C-alpha cells in the first residue's frame, strides 16, 4: 500500500474529526465497528492522512449526529486535504501556524524586516503591531496573546535556527528602551543550545532572502512545510517544487550569514 502523507489541512481536518468522535463517548475501535470500517482506516482519517471518500466522511458525521453547519465546515476542509498548499486568513492564521509549530521538531526562520516573532519581547511586539494597519475585524489583543504562546515553544524537544537581516536589528521599533531590552533578550536567547542565531549583514548587499520572510517547519513524522505570512493571510506551502526552492534559499542564507559568534558580536556592538 502506498504511503499516505499528512498535509496541514489534513491534520486540521483530522483534529476536528477527533473532537467529533470524542463527543460521542465512543472509542475509535467501537466507532469503526459500527461503521463497518477497519480501525486503521479511521486512524488514518484522524491523523490527517486521508484514505476515505467524501461519502464516507458524511457517513461518519451523520452517525455522530453532527450539526449541519459543522458538517459543511468539515466537508470544506476535507475537500482541501489533497491540495498541496493551504491559505488561512487573519482571524485564524496565527492559531493554525502555532499548532503546526507545536508539531515541528525543527523550526527555521528568515526575517528580513523585523525581529522574528518567536524572539520578540512583549513591548517590541506591541510597538510593531501599533505600526501596522488595523482591520476592524481583527482583535489584536487576541493576536498578541496568540503570538506570546509561541514563547512556550522553546524547549529541548525542538531546534531553532533564526536568520535575521541586519536592517531588522537596526529598525527602531518602539524607541531606544524597547530596542535595548530586545537586544538583551536576543543575546540571552542565543545562549540556549537549541537556538542558533545568524545575522545576514547589510554589507553583502543583495542576498538569498530578498523575496521575503518565511518559516520552514520540519517534522519527525510529516513532510516539511513552508509558511508565508501576508498582511491579512498566511499560506502554507507543501508542494515539492516550493519546498526545494526554499531549501535552496536556506542553504544560501547559511552561506551568507555571519556565524553565531559573529552574530552575537554584531548585536552587542549595536547595543553598546
N, C-alpha and C positions, 0 to 999 in steps of 0.2 A: 504493500500500500504506500503511495507517495506521501512524503512528509507534508503535514499541514502547518503553515506558518501563521502566526497570530499577528494581525495588524492593530494599530492604535484604536481604530473604531471598532474592530472586532473585540478587543479587550473591554472597551466601554460597553458594548452590547452584552458581552458575557457577564460582566459585573451586574448589569441591570437585571438580566435573567436570573442570576443567582439570588438577587434580592426578592424577586417574584416568587421563586421556589421556597425561600426561607419563610415567607409569609404564609405558606400553606401548611407548614409544620411537617411536611413530608421529607424523608431522606431522598438523596439523588437516586439511590438504588430502587426505592419503592416507587418513585415517580416514573423511572424508566420502565419498571414492570407494568405500571398502569397504562403507559403509552404504548407498550409493546416494543420498546426500543432496547438496544444493547446499552448497558450503562456507560461504555466507552464513548458512545455517540453523544450522550448527554454531557459527559465530561469534556469532550472537545468543544461542545457548544458554549459552555460556561467559561471555558478558558480562552474563548475568542478565536478558536481555530476552525469554525465553520462545520462542515460535514452534514448540514441539514438544508432542507429546502424551505422556501417561504411558506408552503402549505404545512410543513411540519412545525415551523415556528408558530403558526396560527393554532395548530392542534395543541401545542403545549400551553400557549397563553390562554386559550379557551378553557382548557382543563383546569387551569389555575384561577379561573374567574377574574381575569384581569380586565380593568375598566377600558372602555373603547378608546379614550384619549391616550392612555398608556400604551395600548396596542399599536395605535398609529405611530407614536414616538418610537417604539421598539422596532416596528417594521421599517421605518425610515432609516434607523441605524443599521438594521440588518442589510438593507439594500446597498449600503455604503461599504460593507465589510470587505468587498473584493476590490475596492478602489485603492490604489497604492498612493494615497495622499488624502489628507483629511483637514478640512477647513473648519476652524472654530471662530466664533465671533466674540466680541469684547466681554459679554456677560458670563462666558464660561471658559474662555481660553486659559486663564490662569489656573483654575482648578484642574483642567484637563492636563496641562503641562506638569503641574505638581504631581499628579497621580503617576504620570509616566516617569518622572524623575525619581519617585519613590521606588519604582520597579527597577530602575537602572543601577548598574554597578560601576559604570564609567561615564562621567559627565565631562564633556569638553565644551568650553565656551569661548567664542570670539566676540569681543565687544570693541567697536570702533569709536563710539561717541560718548558712552557713559561707563562708569564703574559697573561691572556685571551685577545684576540684581541679587545674586546669592551673597555677594560681598558688601552690599550697601549697608551703611548704618541707617537707623530709622530716620534721623534728621536729613541725611542725604536723600533718602527715598522720598520723603515728603517734599523736599525742595525740588527734586526732579519732577515729581508729579504736578506740583504747583505751576511749573513752566509749560505744561502741555495743554492742548485743547481739551475741554471737559464736556463730552457729550452728556446731555441731560439724563440719558438712560443708564448711565454708569454710576454706581455708588463707589466712589474712590476710597472711602473708608474700608469697604469690603475688599477692594483691590489691595490696599496696603496690608490688611490683615492676612490676606492670602499670600502675598509676597513674603511677609515675615515668617510664614510657615516654612519657607524654603530654608531658613536658617537651621531647622531641625534635621535637614538632610546631611549635615556634616557629621558623619560617623565613619568608623573604621571600615564599615562594610562596603564603601564605595570610594573611588578615587576621583579627583577633580584636577583638570588642567584648565587654567584660565589664560587666554591670550588677550591682552589689553593694549590698545594703541596708546602711545604717549599722550596724544591730544586728549584722550578721555581722562587721563590723570590731571591734566592741566586745565580742563574746563571748570571754571569756578562756580560750582553748584552750591547754592545756599550760603556763600560767603566764607571768609577765612577760617572762622572757628569750626564750621561744619566740615570744611575740607581738611583741616588739621586732624580732627577726630577720625575722618575717613582714612587718611594716610596711615595713622597709627593702627587703625583696625586692620588695614590691608597687611601691614608688616606683621601684626600678630597672627593673622590667619595663615600667612606664608610660612610660619614656623611649624605648622602641622604637617606631619609626614605624608598624609594622604592628599595634600593640596600642593599643586605646582603652579606658581605664578610666573608668567612670561610677558615681558613688555616688548611691543614692537616699536622701535624708536622712530621718531619723526624724520630723522636724518636720512633714512633709507629711501624716502620718497614713496613712489608707488609700491604697493605691496599686494600680497595674495588676497587680502580681505577687503579690497575696495568695493566689492559688490554689496557689502552689508554684514551686519552681525548675525550670528546663528548659534544654536546649541546642538551638539551631537550627543545622542544618548546611546550608550552601549549596554547590552543586557547579557546575562548568562543564558537565558532560555529563548530569547526572541531575536529577530533581526534588528540591526541598528535603525535609528530614526533621527532625522534632522528636523529641527523646529525653527521656523522663521516667524518673527513677530512683526506685525504691521501696526498701523495706527489704531485700527479697531477690530483686528482679526489676527489669528495665528494659523500657520499652515504646517502640518506635519508631512514631511516627505519620506516615502518609504521605497520608491522605485529604485531599481539597481543603478540606473544611469545617474540619478541625482546623488545617490549615496557615494558613487565612485568619484563624482566631481568634488563633493565636499571633503572626501577623504584626501584628495589631492590638495585642496586648499589648506587643510590642517597640516599636511606634510610640509607644504611650502612655508606656512607660518612658523612651523617649528624650525625651519632653516633660517628664517629672517629675524626671529625674536631674540632678544637678549637671553642669556641663560638665567636660571633662578637667582644666583648670587648677584649678577649684574643688575637684574631687575629690582632686587631689594635695594641695591645701592642707588639706583636712579630715584626710587621713591623716597629714600632717606635724604637724597640731595634736594629734592623738591620741598620736603618737609622742613629742612633746616634753612 
